[in-house]
Amino acid sequence: MIKYKAEIAARPKAEWHSSKKEKRELQMESFKDLANIRDKFDTNLKKTQAMPEKGKKQKKRDVKADSKSKFA
């Protein structure tokens, strides 16, 4: 305990909510934040799916398929 005293003291204090109203307000705020995070994630996901990066295996498959189609 003595060894980690400074680290423990540096941690933020726990927040205690005294009423149900405060708890509900905090819950609604976190739902709004979650909705914003979800929207940002979805837009970024759509951007990355529009131009997917090909891995080594997929590139090899494409080259192999191209070479087979040339001989067929």
FIVO-255587 format. One record per residue (C-alpha): residue in one letter; x negated, y, z. Coordinates in steps of 0.1 Angstrom, whole numbers, plus 5000, padded with zeros to 4 digits. Layout:
# residues N
+----+------+------+------+
! aa !    u !    v !    w !
+----+------+------+------+
!  A !    X !    Y !    Z !
...
+----+------+------+------+
END
This chain:
# residues 72
+----+------+------+------+
! aa !    u !    v !    w !
+----+------+------+------+
!  M ! 5000 ! 5000 ! 5000 !
!  I ! 4972 ! 5024 ! 5009 !
!  K ! 4955 ! 5017 ! 4976 !
!  Y ! 4985 ! 5026 ! 4955 !
!  K ! 4999 ! 5054 ! 4978 !
!  A ! 4992 ! 5082 ! 4952 !
!  E ! 5008 ! 5062 ! 4924 !
!  I ! 5039 ! 5056 ! 4945 !
!  A ! 5042 ! 5092 ! 4956 !
!  A ! 5039 ! 5103 ! 4919 !
!  R ! 5070 ! 5084 ! 4909 !
!  P ! 5102 ! 5104 ! 4905 !
!  K ! 5127 ! 5102 ! 4933 !
!  A ! 5159 ! 5081 ! 4927 !
!  E ! 5190 ! 5100 ! 4919 !
!  W ! 5221 ! 5092 ! 4940 !
!  H ! 5255 ! 5104 ! 4929 !
!  S ! 5279 ! 5113 ! 4956 !
!  S ! 5311 ! 5112 ! 4938 !
!  K ! 5329 ! 5091 ! 4911 !
!  K ! 5333 ! 5123 ! 4891 !
!  E ! 5295 ! 5128 ! 4889 !
!  K ! 5290 ! 5091 ! 4879 !
!  R ! 5316 ! 5094 ! 4852 !
!  E ! 5301 ! 5126 ! 4838 !
!  L ! 5267 ! 5110 ! 4836 !
!  Q ! 5282 ! 5079 ! 4820 !
!  M ! 5299 ! 5100 ! 4793 !
!  E ! 5266 ! 5119 ! 4786 !
!  S ! 5247 ! 5087 ! 4782 !
!  F ! 5274 ! 5074 ! 4757 !
!  K ! 5270 ! 5106 ! 4737 !
!  D ! 5232 ! 5102 ! 4737 !
!  L ! 5236 ! 5065 ! 4727 !
!  A ! 5259 ! 5076 ! 4698 !
!  N ! 5233 ! 5101 ! 4686 !
!  I ! 5205 ! 5075 ! 4688 !
!  R ! 5226 ! 5050 ! 4669 !
!  D ! 5233 ! 5075 ! 4641 !
!  K ! 5196 ! 5083 ! 4638 !
!  F ! 5187 ! 5047 ! 4638 !
!  D ! 5213 ! 5039 ! 4611 !
!  T ! 5201 ! 5067 ! 4588 !
!  N ! 5164 ! 5057 ! 4592 !
!  L ! 5173 ! 5021 ! 4586 !
!  K ! 5191 ! 5030 ! 4554 !
!  K ! 5161 ! 5049 ! 4542 !
!  T ! 5137 ! 5020 ! 4548 !
!  Q ! 5161 ! 4995 ! 4532 !
!  A ! 5163 ! 5016 ! 4501 !
!  M ! 5126 ! 5010 ! 4493 !
!  P ! 5115 ! 4977 ! 4510 !
!  E ! 5078 ! 4969 ! 4512 !
!  K ! 5068 ! 4937 ! 4497 !
!  G ! 5046 ! 4914 ! 4517 !
!  K ! 5017 ! 4892 ! 4504 !
!  K ! 5039 ! 4861 ! 4501 !
!  Q ! 5066 ! 4880 ! 4481 !
!  K ! 5040 ! 4895 ! 4458 !
!  K ! 5026 ! 4860 ! 4451 !
!  R ! 5060 ! 4847 ! 4444 !
!  D ! 5067 ! 4875 ! 4420 !
!  V ! 5034 ! 4869 ! 4401 !
!  K ! 5041 ! 4832 ! 4400 !
!  A ! 5076 ! 4838 ! 4386 !
!  D ! 5063 ! 4862 ! 4360 !
!  S ! 5036 ! 4838 ! 4348 !
!  K ! 5062 ! 4810 ! 4346 !
!  S ! 5086 ! 4831 ! 4326 !
!  K ! 5058 ! 4840 ! 4301 !
!  F ! 5051 ! 4803 ! 4293 !
!  A ! 5087 ! 4792 ! 4291 !
+----+------+------+------+
END
